[in-house]
Amino acid sequence: MSVRSTAVGLATATNWVSNFVVTMTFLTISETYFGQVFIWGLFGLILLFGWLFIFILLPETKGYNLERILLLFKYSPSS
């Protein structure tokens, strides 16, 4: 269960940092000459790369219990 609390903390911190970055950069960049196109294109690319990462590299865990998920992500090249 210690993995769950660590993962929740990491997800919360990532959410706060992402929201802070968007809040601090959106208005500044969108006020430039090509700002609207650039900012939406940049955020769209970030979204696309995130979606590709999740879709291609992460396995499906629907219906798995926590113990099975831990075994799924446990990787040891030496064994």
Phi and psi restraints in degrees (range 20) as a CNS / XPLOR table:
assign (resid 1 and name C) (resid 2 and name N)
       (resid 2 and name CA) (resid 2 and name C) 1.0 -66.4 20.0 2
assign (resid 2 and name N) (resid 2 and name CA)
       (resid 2 and name C) (resid 3 and name N) 1.0 -24.8 20.0 2
assign (resid 2 and name C) (resid 3 and name N)
       (resid 3 and name CA) (resid 3 and name C) 1.0 -67.9 20.0 2
assign (resid 3 and name N) (resid 3 and name CA)
       (resid 3 and name C) (resid 4 and name N) 1.0 -39.1 20.0 2
assign (resid 3 and name C) (resid 4 and name N)
       (resid 4 and name CA) (resid 4 and name C) 1.0 -63.0 20.0 2
assign (resid 4 and name N) (resid 4 and name CA)
       (resid 4 and name C) (resid 5 and name N) 1.0 -46.0 20.0 2
assign (resid 4 and name C) (resid 5 and name N)
       (resid 5 and name CA) (resid 5 and name C) 1.0 -66.1 20.0 2
assign (resid 5 and name N) (resid 5 and name CA)
       (resid 5 and name C) (resid 6 and name N) 1.0 -36.8 20.0 2
assign (resid 5 and name C) (resid 6 and name N)
       (resid 6 and name CA) (resid 6 and name C) 1.0 -66.0 20.0 2
assign (resid 6 and name N) (resid 6 and name CA)
       (resid 6 and name C) (resid 7 and name N) 1.0 -42.9 20.0 2
assign (resid 6 and name C) (resid 7 and name N)
       (resid 7 and name CA) (resid 7 and name C) 1.0 -65.4 20.0 2
assign (resid 7 and name N) (resid 7 and name CA)
       (resid 7 and name C) (resid 8 and name N) 1.0 -39.9 20.0 2
assign (resid 7 and name C) (resid 8 and name N)
       (resid 8 and name CA) (resid 8 and name C) 1.0 -64.9 20.0 2
assign (resid 8 and name N) (resid 8 and name CA)
       (resid 8 and name C) (resid 9 and name N) 1.0 -41.8 20.0 2
assign (resid 8 and name C) (resid 9 and name N)
       (resid 9 and name CA) (resid 9 and name C) 1.0 -63.7 20.0 2
assign (resid 9 and name N) (resid 9 and name CA)
       (resid 9 and name C) (resid 10 and name N) 1.0 -41.8 20.0 2
assign (resid 9 and name C) (resid 10 and name N)
       (resid 10 and name CA) (resid 10 and name C) 1.0 -65.7 20.0 2
assign (resid 10 and name N) (resid 10 and name CA)
       (resid 10 and name C) (resid 11 and name N) 1.0 -41.9 20.0 2
assign (resid 10 and name C) (resid 11 and name N)
       (resid 11 and name CA) (resid 11 and name C) 1.0 -64.2 20.0 2
assign (resid 11 and name N) (resid 11 and name CA)
       (resid 11 and name C) (resid 12 and name N) 1.0 -41.1 20.0 2
assign (resid 11 and name C) (resid 12 and name N)
       (resid 12 and name CA) (resid 12 and name C) 1.0 -64.9 20.0 2
assign (resid 12 and name N) (resid 12 and name CA)
       (resid 12 and name C) (resid 13 and name N) 1.0 -44.4 20.0 2
assign (resid 12 and name C) (resid 13 and name N)
       (resid 13 and name CA) (resid 13 and name C) 1.0 -63.9 20.0 2
assign (resid 13 and name N) (resid 13 and name CA)
       (resid 13 and name C) (resid 14 and name N) 1.0 -40.9 20.0 2
assign (resid 13 and name C) (resid 14 and name N)
       (resid 14 and name CA) (resid 14 and name C) 1.0 -63.3 20.0 2
assign (resid 14 and name N) (resid 14 and name CA)
       (resid 14 and name C) (resid 15 and name N) 1.0 -40.9 20.0 2
assign (resid 14 and name C) (resid 15 and name N)
       (resid 15 and name CA) (resid 15 and name C) 1.0 -62.8 20.0 2
assign (resid 15 and name N) (resid 15 and name CA)
       (resid 15 and name C) (resid 16 and name N) 1.0 -45.4 20.0 2
assign (resid 15 and name C) (resid 16 and name N)
       (resid 16 and name CA) (resid 16 and name C) 1.0 -64.4 20.0 2
assign (resid 16 and name N) (resid 16 and name CA)
       (resid 16 and name C) (resid 17 and name N) 1.0 -43.5 20.0 2
assign (resid 16 and name C) (resid 17 and name N)
       (resid 17 and name CA) (resid 17 and name C) 1.0 -65.6 20.0 2
assign (resid 17 and name N) (resid 17 and name CA)
       (resid 17 and name C) (resid 18 and name N) 1.0 -42.7 20.0 2
assign (resid 17 and name C) (resid 18 and name N)
       (resid 18 and name CA) (resid 18 and name C) 1.0 -62.3 20.0 2
assign (resid 18 and name N) (resid 18 and name CA)
       (resid 18 and name C) (resid 19 and name N) 1.0 -44.1 20.0 2
assign (resid 18 and name C) (resid 19 and name N)
       (resid 19 and name CA) (resid 19 and name C) 1.0 -62.7 20.0 2
assign (resid 19 and name N) (resid 19 and name CA)
       (resid 19 and name C) (resid 20 and name N) 1.0 -39.0 20.0 2
assign (resid 19 and name C) (resid 20 and name N)
       (resid 20 and name CA) (resid 20 and name C) 1.0 -64.2 20.0 2
assign (resid 20 and name N) (resid 20 and name CA)
       (resid 20 and name C) (resid 21 and name N) 1.0 -44.0 20.0 2
assign (resid 20 and name C) (resid 21 and name N)
       (resid 21 and name CA) (resid 21 and name C) 1.0 -63.6 20.0 2
assign (resid 21 and name N) (resid 21 and name CA)
       (resid 21 and name C) (resid 22 and name N) 1.0 -44.4 20.0 2
assign (resid 21 and name C) (resid 22 and name N)
       (resid 22 and name CA) (resid 22 and name C) 1.0 -63.6 20.0 2
assign (resid 22 and name N) (resid 22 and name CA)
       (resid 22 and name C) (resid 23 and name N) 1.0 -44.0 20.0 2
assign (resid 22 and name C) (resid 23 and name N)
       (resid 23 and name CA) (resid 23 and name C) 1.0 -62.8 20.0 2
assign (resid 23 and name N) (resid 23 and name CA)
       (resid 23 and name C) (resid 24 and name N) 1.0 -40.2 20.0 2
assign (resid 23 and name C) (resid 24 and name N)
       (resid 24 and name CA) (resid 24 and name C) 1.0 -79.7 20.0 2
assign (resid 24 and name N) (resid 24 and name CA)
       (resid 24 and name C) (resid 25 and name N) 1.0 -22.1 20.0 2
assign (resid 24 and name C) (resid 25 and name N)
       (resid 25 and name CA) (resid 25 and name C) 1.0 -105.0 20.0 2
assign (resid 25 and name N) (resid 25 and name CA)
       (resid 25 and name C) (resid 26 and name N) 1.0 -23.9 20.0 2
assign (resid 25 and name C) (resid 26 and name N)
       (resid 26 and name CA) (resid 26 and name C) 1.0 -61.9 20.0 2
assign (resid 26 and name N) (resid 26 and name CA)
       (resid 26 and name C) (resid 27 and name N) 1.0 -54.8 20.0 2
assign (resid 26 and name C) (resid 27 and name N)
       (resid 27 and name CA) (resid 27 and name C) 1.0 -65.7 20.0 2
assign (resid 27 and name N) (resid 27 and name CA)
       (resid 27 and name C) (resid 28 and name N) 1.0 -39.2 20.0 2
assign (resid 27 and name C) (resid 28 and name N)
       (resid 28 and name CA) (resid 28 and name C) 1.0 -63.0 20.0 2
assign (resid 28 and name N) (resid 28 and name CA)
       (resid 28 and name C) (resid 29 and name N) 1.0 -47.0 20.0 2
assign (resid 28 and name C) (resid 29 and name N)
       (resid 29 and name CA) (resid 29 and name C) 1.0 -74.1 20.0 2
assign (resid 29 and name N) (resid 29 and name CA)
       (resid 29 and name C) (resid 30 and name N) 1.0 -36.5 20.0 2
assign (resid 29 and name C) (resid 30 and name N)
       (resid 30 and name CA) (resid 30 and name C) 1.0 -71.7 20.0 2
assign (resid 30 and name N) (resid 30 and name CA)
       (resid 30 and name C) (resid 31 and name N) 1.0 -15.9 20.0 2
assign (resid 30 and name C) (resid 31 and name N)
       (resid 31 and name CA) (resid 31 and name C) 1.0 -85.3 20.0 2
assign (resid 31 and name N) (resid 31 and name CA)
       (resid 31 and name C) (resid 32 and name N) 1.0 -5.0 20.0 2
assign (resid 31 and name C) (resid 32 and name N)
       (resid 32 and name CA) (resid 32 and name C) 1.0 -80.3 20.0 2
assign (resid 32 and name N) (resid 32 and name CA)
       (resid 32 and name C) (resid 33 and name N) 1.0 176.6 20.0 2
assign (resid 32 and name C) (resid 33 and name N)
       (resid 33 and name CA) (resid 33 and name C) 1.0 -61.4 20.0 2
assign (resid 33 and name N) (resid 33 and name CA)
       (resid 33 and name C) (resid 34 and name N) 1.0 -51.2 20.0 2
assign (resid 33 and name C) (resid 34 and name N)
       (resid 34 and name CA) (resid 34 and name C) 1.0 -101.0 20.0 2
assign (resid 34 and name N) (resid 34 and name CA)
       (resid 34 and name C) (resid 35 and name N) 1.0 22.2 20.0 2
assign (resid 34 and name C) (resid 35 and name N)
       (resid 35 and name CA) (resid 35 and name C) 1.0 -60.2 20.0 2
assign (resid 35 and name N) (resid 35 and name CA)
       (resid 35 and name C) (resid 36 and name N) 1.0 -47.0 20.0 2
assign (resid 35 and name C) (resid 36 and name N)
       (resid 36 and name CA) (resid 36 and name C) 1.0 -61.6 20.0 2
assign (resid 36 and name N) (resid 36 and name CA)
       (resid 36 and name C) (resid 37 and name N) 1.0 -46.0 20.0 2
assign (resid 36 and name C) (resid 37 and name N)
       (resid 37 and name CA) (resid 37 and name C) 1.0 -66.6 20.0 2
assign (resid 37 and name N) (resid 37 and name CA)
       (resid 37 and name C) (resid 38 and name N) 1.0 -43.7 20.0 2
assign (resid 37 and name C) (resid 38 and name N)
       (resid 38 and name CA) (resid 38 and name C) 1.0 -65.0 20.0 2
assign (resid 38 and name N) (resid 38 and name CA)
       (resid 38 and name C) (resid 39 and name N) 1.0 -47.8 20.0 2
assign (resid 38 and name C) (resid 39 and name N)
       (resid 39 and name CA) (resid 39 and name C) 1.0 -66.5 20.0 2
assign (resid 39 and name N) (resid 39 and name CA)
       (resid 39 and name C) (resid 40 and name N) 1.0 -41.8 20.0 2
assign (resid 39 and name C) (resid 40 and name N)
       (resid 40 and name CA) (resid 40 and name C) 1.0 -70.7 20.0 2
assign (resid 40 and name N) (resid 40 and name CA)
       (resid 40 and name C) (resid 41 and name N) 1.0 -34.6 20.0 2
assign (resid 40 and name C) (resid 41 and name N)
       (resid 41 and name CA) (resid 41 and name C) 1.0 -66.0 20.0 2
assign (resid 41 and name N) (resid 41 and name CA)
       (resid 41 and name C) (resid 42 and name N) 1.0 -41.5 20.0 2
assign (resid 41 and name C) (resid 42 and name N)
       (resid 42 and name CA) (resid 42 and name C) 1.0 -63.9 20.0 2
assign (resid 42 and name N) (resid 42 and name CA)
       (resid 42 and name C) (resid 43 and name N) 1.0 -48.3 20.0 2
assign (resid 42 and name C) (resid 43 and name N)
       (resid 43 and name CA) (resid 43 and name C) 1.0 -65.1 20.0 2
assign (resid 43 and name N) (resid 43 and name CA)
       (resid 43 and name C) (resid 44 and name N) 1.0 -34.9 20.0 2
assign (resid 43 and name C) (resid 44 and name N)
       (resid 44 and name CA) (resid 44 and name C) 1.0 -65.3 20.0 2
assign (resid 44 and name N) (resid 44 and name CA)
       (resid 44 and name C) (resid 45 and name N) 1.0 -40.9 20.0 2
assign (resid 44 and name C) (resid 45 and name N)
       (resid 45 and name CA) (resid 45 and name C) 1.0 -65.1 20.0 2
assign (resid 45 and name N) (resid 45 and name CA)
       (resid 45 and name C) (resid 46 and name N) 1.0 -41.4 20.0 2
assign (resid 45 and name C) (resid 46 and name N)
       (resid 46 and name CA) (resid 46 and name C) 1.0 -61.1 20.0 2
assign (resid 46 and name N) (resid 46 and name CA)
       (resid 46 and name C) (resid 47 and name N) 1.0 -43.3 20.0 2
assign (resid 46 and name C) (resid 47 and name N)
       (resid 47 and name CA) (resid 47 and name C) 1.0 -62.1 20.0 2
assign (resid 47 and name N) (resid 47 and name CA)
       (resid 47 and name C) (resid 48 and name N) 1.0 -43.7 20.0 2
assign (resid 47 and name C) (resid 48 and name N)
       (resid 48 and name CA) (resid 48 and name C) 1.0 -62.8 20.0 2
assign (resid 48 and name N) (resid 48 and name CA)
       (resid 48 and name C) (resid 49 and name N) 1.0 -45.8 20.0 2
assign (resid 48 and name C) (resid 49 and name N)
       (resid 49 and name CA) (resid 49 and name C) 1.0 -64.7 20.0 2
assign (resid 49 and name N) (resid 49 and name CA)
       (resid 49 and name C) (resid 50 and name N) 1.0 -38.6 20.0 2
assign (resid 49 and name C) (resid 50 and name N)
       (resid 50 and name CA) (resid 50 and name C) 1.0 -64.4 20.0 2
assign (resid 50 and name N) (resid 50 and name CA)
       (resid 50 and name C) (resid 51 and name N) 1.0 -42.4 20.0 2
assign (resid 50 and name C) (resid 51 and name N)
       (resid 51 and name CA) (resid 51 and name C) 1.0 -64.6 20.0 2
assign (resid 51 and name N) (resid 51 and name CA)
       (resid 51 and name C) (resid 52 and name N) 1.0 -44.1 20.0 2
assign (resid 51 and name C) (resid 52 and name N)
       (resid 52 and name CA) (resid 52 and name C) 1.0 -62.2 20.0 2
assign (resid 52 and name N) (resid 52 and name CA)
       (resid 52 and name C) (resid 53 and name N) 1.0 -41.8 20.0 2
assign (resid 52 and name C) (resid 53 and name N)
       (resid 53 and name CA) (resid 53 and name C) 1.0 -59.4 20.0 2
assign (resid 53 and name N) (resid 53 and name CA)
       (resid 53 and name C) (resid 54 and name N) 1.0 -48.1 20.0 2
assign (resid 53 and name C) (resid 54 and name N)
       (resid 54 and name CA) (resid 54 and name C) 1.0 -67.1 20.0 2
assign (resid 54 and name N) (resid 54 and name CA)
       (resid 54 and name C) (resid 55 and name N) 1.0 -44.7 20.0 2
assign (resid 54 and name C) (resid 55 and name N)
       (resid 55 and name CA) (resid 55 and name C) 1.0 -68.9 20.0 2
assign (resid 55 and name N) (resid 55 and name CA)
       (resid 55 and name C) (resid 56 and name N) 1.0 -38.0 20.0 2
assign (resid 55 and name C) (resid 56 and name N)
       (resid 56 and name CA) (resid 56 and name C) 1.0 -91.4 20.0 2
assign (resid 56 and name N) (resid 56 and name CA)
       (resid 56 and name C) (resid 57 and name N) 1.0 -43.0 20.0 2
assign (resid 56 and name C) (resid 57 and name N)
       (resid 57 and name CA) (resid 57 and name C) 1.0 -96.1 20.0 2
assign (resid 57 and name N) (resid 57 and name CA)
       (resid 57 and name C) (resid 58 and name N) 1.0 -23.0 20.0 2
assign (resid 57 and name C) (resid 58 and name N)
       (resid 58 and name CA) (resid 58 and name C) 1.0 -98.8 20.0 2
assign (resid 58 and name N) (resid 58 and name CA)
       (resid 58 and name C) (resid 59 and name N) 1.0 134.4 20.0 2
assign (resid 58 and name C) (resid 59 and name N)
       (resid 59 and name CA) (resid 59 and name C) 1.0 -77.6 20.0 2
assign (resid 59 and name N) (resid 59 and name CA)
       (resid 59 and name C) (resid 60 and name N) 1.0 159.6 20.0 2
assign (resid 59 and name C) (resid 60 and name N)
       (resid 60 and name CA) (resid 60 and name C) 1.0 -74.7 20.0 2
assign (resid 60 and name N) (resid 60 and name CA)
       (resid 60 and name C) (resid 61 and name N) 1.0 132.4 20.0 2
assign (resid 60 and name C) (resid 61 and name N)
       (resid 61 and name CA) (resid 61 and name C) 1.0 -121.8 20.0 2
assign (resid 61 and name N) (resid 61 and name CA)
       (resid 61 and name C) (resid 62 and name N) 1.0 15.0 20.0 2
assign (resid 61 and name C) (resid 62 and name N)
       (resid 62 and name CA) (resid 62 and name C) 1.0 -64.3 20.0 2
assign (resid 62 and name N) (resid 62 and name CA)
       (resid 62 and name C) (resid 63 and name N) 1.0 128.3 20.0 2
assign (resid 62 and name C) (resid 63 and name N)
       (resid 63 and name CA) (resid 63 and name C) 1.0 84.4 20.0 2
assign (resid 63 and name N) (resid 63 and name CA)
       (resid 63 and name C) (resid 64 and name N) 1.0 -1.1 20.0 2
assign (resid 63 and name C) (resid 64 and name N)
       (resid 64 and name CA) (resid 64 and name C) 1.0 -89.5 20.0 2
assign (resid 64 and name N) (resid 64 and name CA)
       (resid 64 and name C) (resid 65 and name N) 1.0 144.9 20.0 2
assign (resid 64 and name C) (resid 65 and name N)
       (resid 65 and name CA) (resid 65 and name C) 1.0 -85.0 20.0 2
assign (resid 65 and name N) (resid 65 and name CA)
       (resid 65 and name C) (resid 66 and name N) 1.0 170.4 20.0 2
assign (resid 65 and name C) (resid 66 and name N)
       (resid 66 and name CA) (resid 66 and name C) 1.0 -60.8 20.0 2
assign (resid 66 and name N) (resid 66 and name CA)
       (resid 66 and name C) (resid 67 and name N) 1.0 -38.9 20.0 2
assign (resid 66 and name C) (resid 67 and name N)
       (resid 67 and name CA) (resid 67 and name C) 1.0 -64.5 20.0 2
assign (resid 67 and name N) (resid 67 and name CA)
       (resid 67 and name C) (resid 68 and name N) 1.0 -40.0 20.0 2
assign (resid 67 and name C) (resid 68 and name N)
       (resid 68 and name CA) (resid 68 and name C) 1.0 -69.2 20.0 2
assign (resid 68 and name N) (resid 68 and name CA)
       (resid 68 and name C) (resid 69 and name N) 1.0 -35.7 20.0 2
assign (resid 68 and name C) (resid 69 and name N)
       (resid 69 and name CA) (resid 69 and name C) 1.0 -65.6 20.0 2
assign (resid 69 and name N) (resid 69 and name CA)
       (resid 69 and name C) (resid 70 and name N) 1.0 -41.0 20.0 2
assign (resid 69 and name C) (resid 70 and name N)
       (resid 70 and name CA) (resid 70 and name C) 1.0 -61.3 20.0 2
assign (resid 70 and name N) (resid 70 and name CA)
       (resid 70 and name C) (resid 71 and name N) 1.0 -41.1 20.0 2
assign (resid 70 and name C) (resid 71 and name N)
       (resid 71 and name CA) (resid 71 and name C) 1.0 -66.5 20.0 2
assign (resid 71 and name N) (resid 71 and name CA)
       (resid 71 and name C) (resid 72 and name N) 1.0 -35.2 20.0 2
assign (resid 71 and name C) (resid 72 and name N)
       (resid 72 and name CA) (resid 72 and name C) 1.0 -63.6 20.0 2
assign (resid 72 and name N) (resid 72 and name CA)
       (resid 72 and name C) (resid 73 and name N) 1.0 -40.6 20.0 2
assign (resid 72 and name C) (resid 73 and name N)
       (resid 73 and name CA) (resid 73 and name C) 1.0 -91.0 20.0 2
assign (resid 73 and name N) (resid 73 and name CA)
       (resid 73 and name C) (resid 74 and name N) 1.0 -4.4 20.0 2
assign (resid 73 and name C) (resid 74 and name N)
       (resid 74 and name CA) (resid 74 and name C) 1.0 -77.8 20.0 2
assign (resid 74 and name N) (resid 74 and name CA)
       (resid 74 and name C) (resid 75 and name N) 1.0 116.0 20.0 2
assign (resid 74 and name C) (resid 75 and name N)
       (resid 75 and name CA) (resid 75 and name C) 1.0 -126.8 20.0 2
assign (resid 75 and name N) (resid 75 and name CA)
       (resid 75 and name C) (resid 76 and name N) 1.0 124.6 20.0 2
assign (resid 75 and name C) (resid 76 and name N)
       (resid 76 and name CA) (resid 76 and name C) 1.0 -133.6 20.0 2
assign (resid 76 and name N) (resid 76 and name CA)
       (resid 76 and name C) (resid 77 and name N) 1.0 103.1 20.0 2
assign (resid 76 and name C) (resid 77 and name N)
       (resid 77 and name CA) (resid 77 and name C) 1.0 -67.9 20.0 2
assign (resid 77 and name N) (resid 77 and name CA)
       (resid 77 and name C) (resid 78 and name N) 1.0 -18.6 20.0 2
assign (resid 77 and name C) (resid 78 and name N)
       (resid 78 and name CA) (resid 78 and name C) 1.0 -81.5 20.0 2
assign (resid 78 and name N) (resid 78 and name CA)
       (resid 78 and name C) (resid 79 and name N) 1.0 -16.2 20.0 2
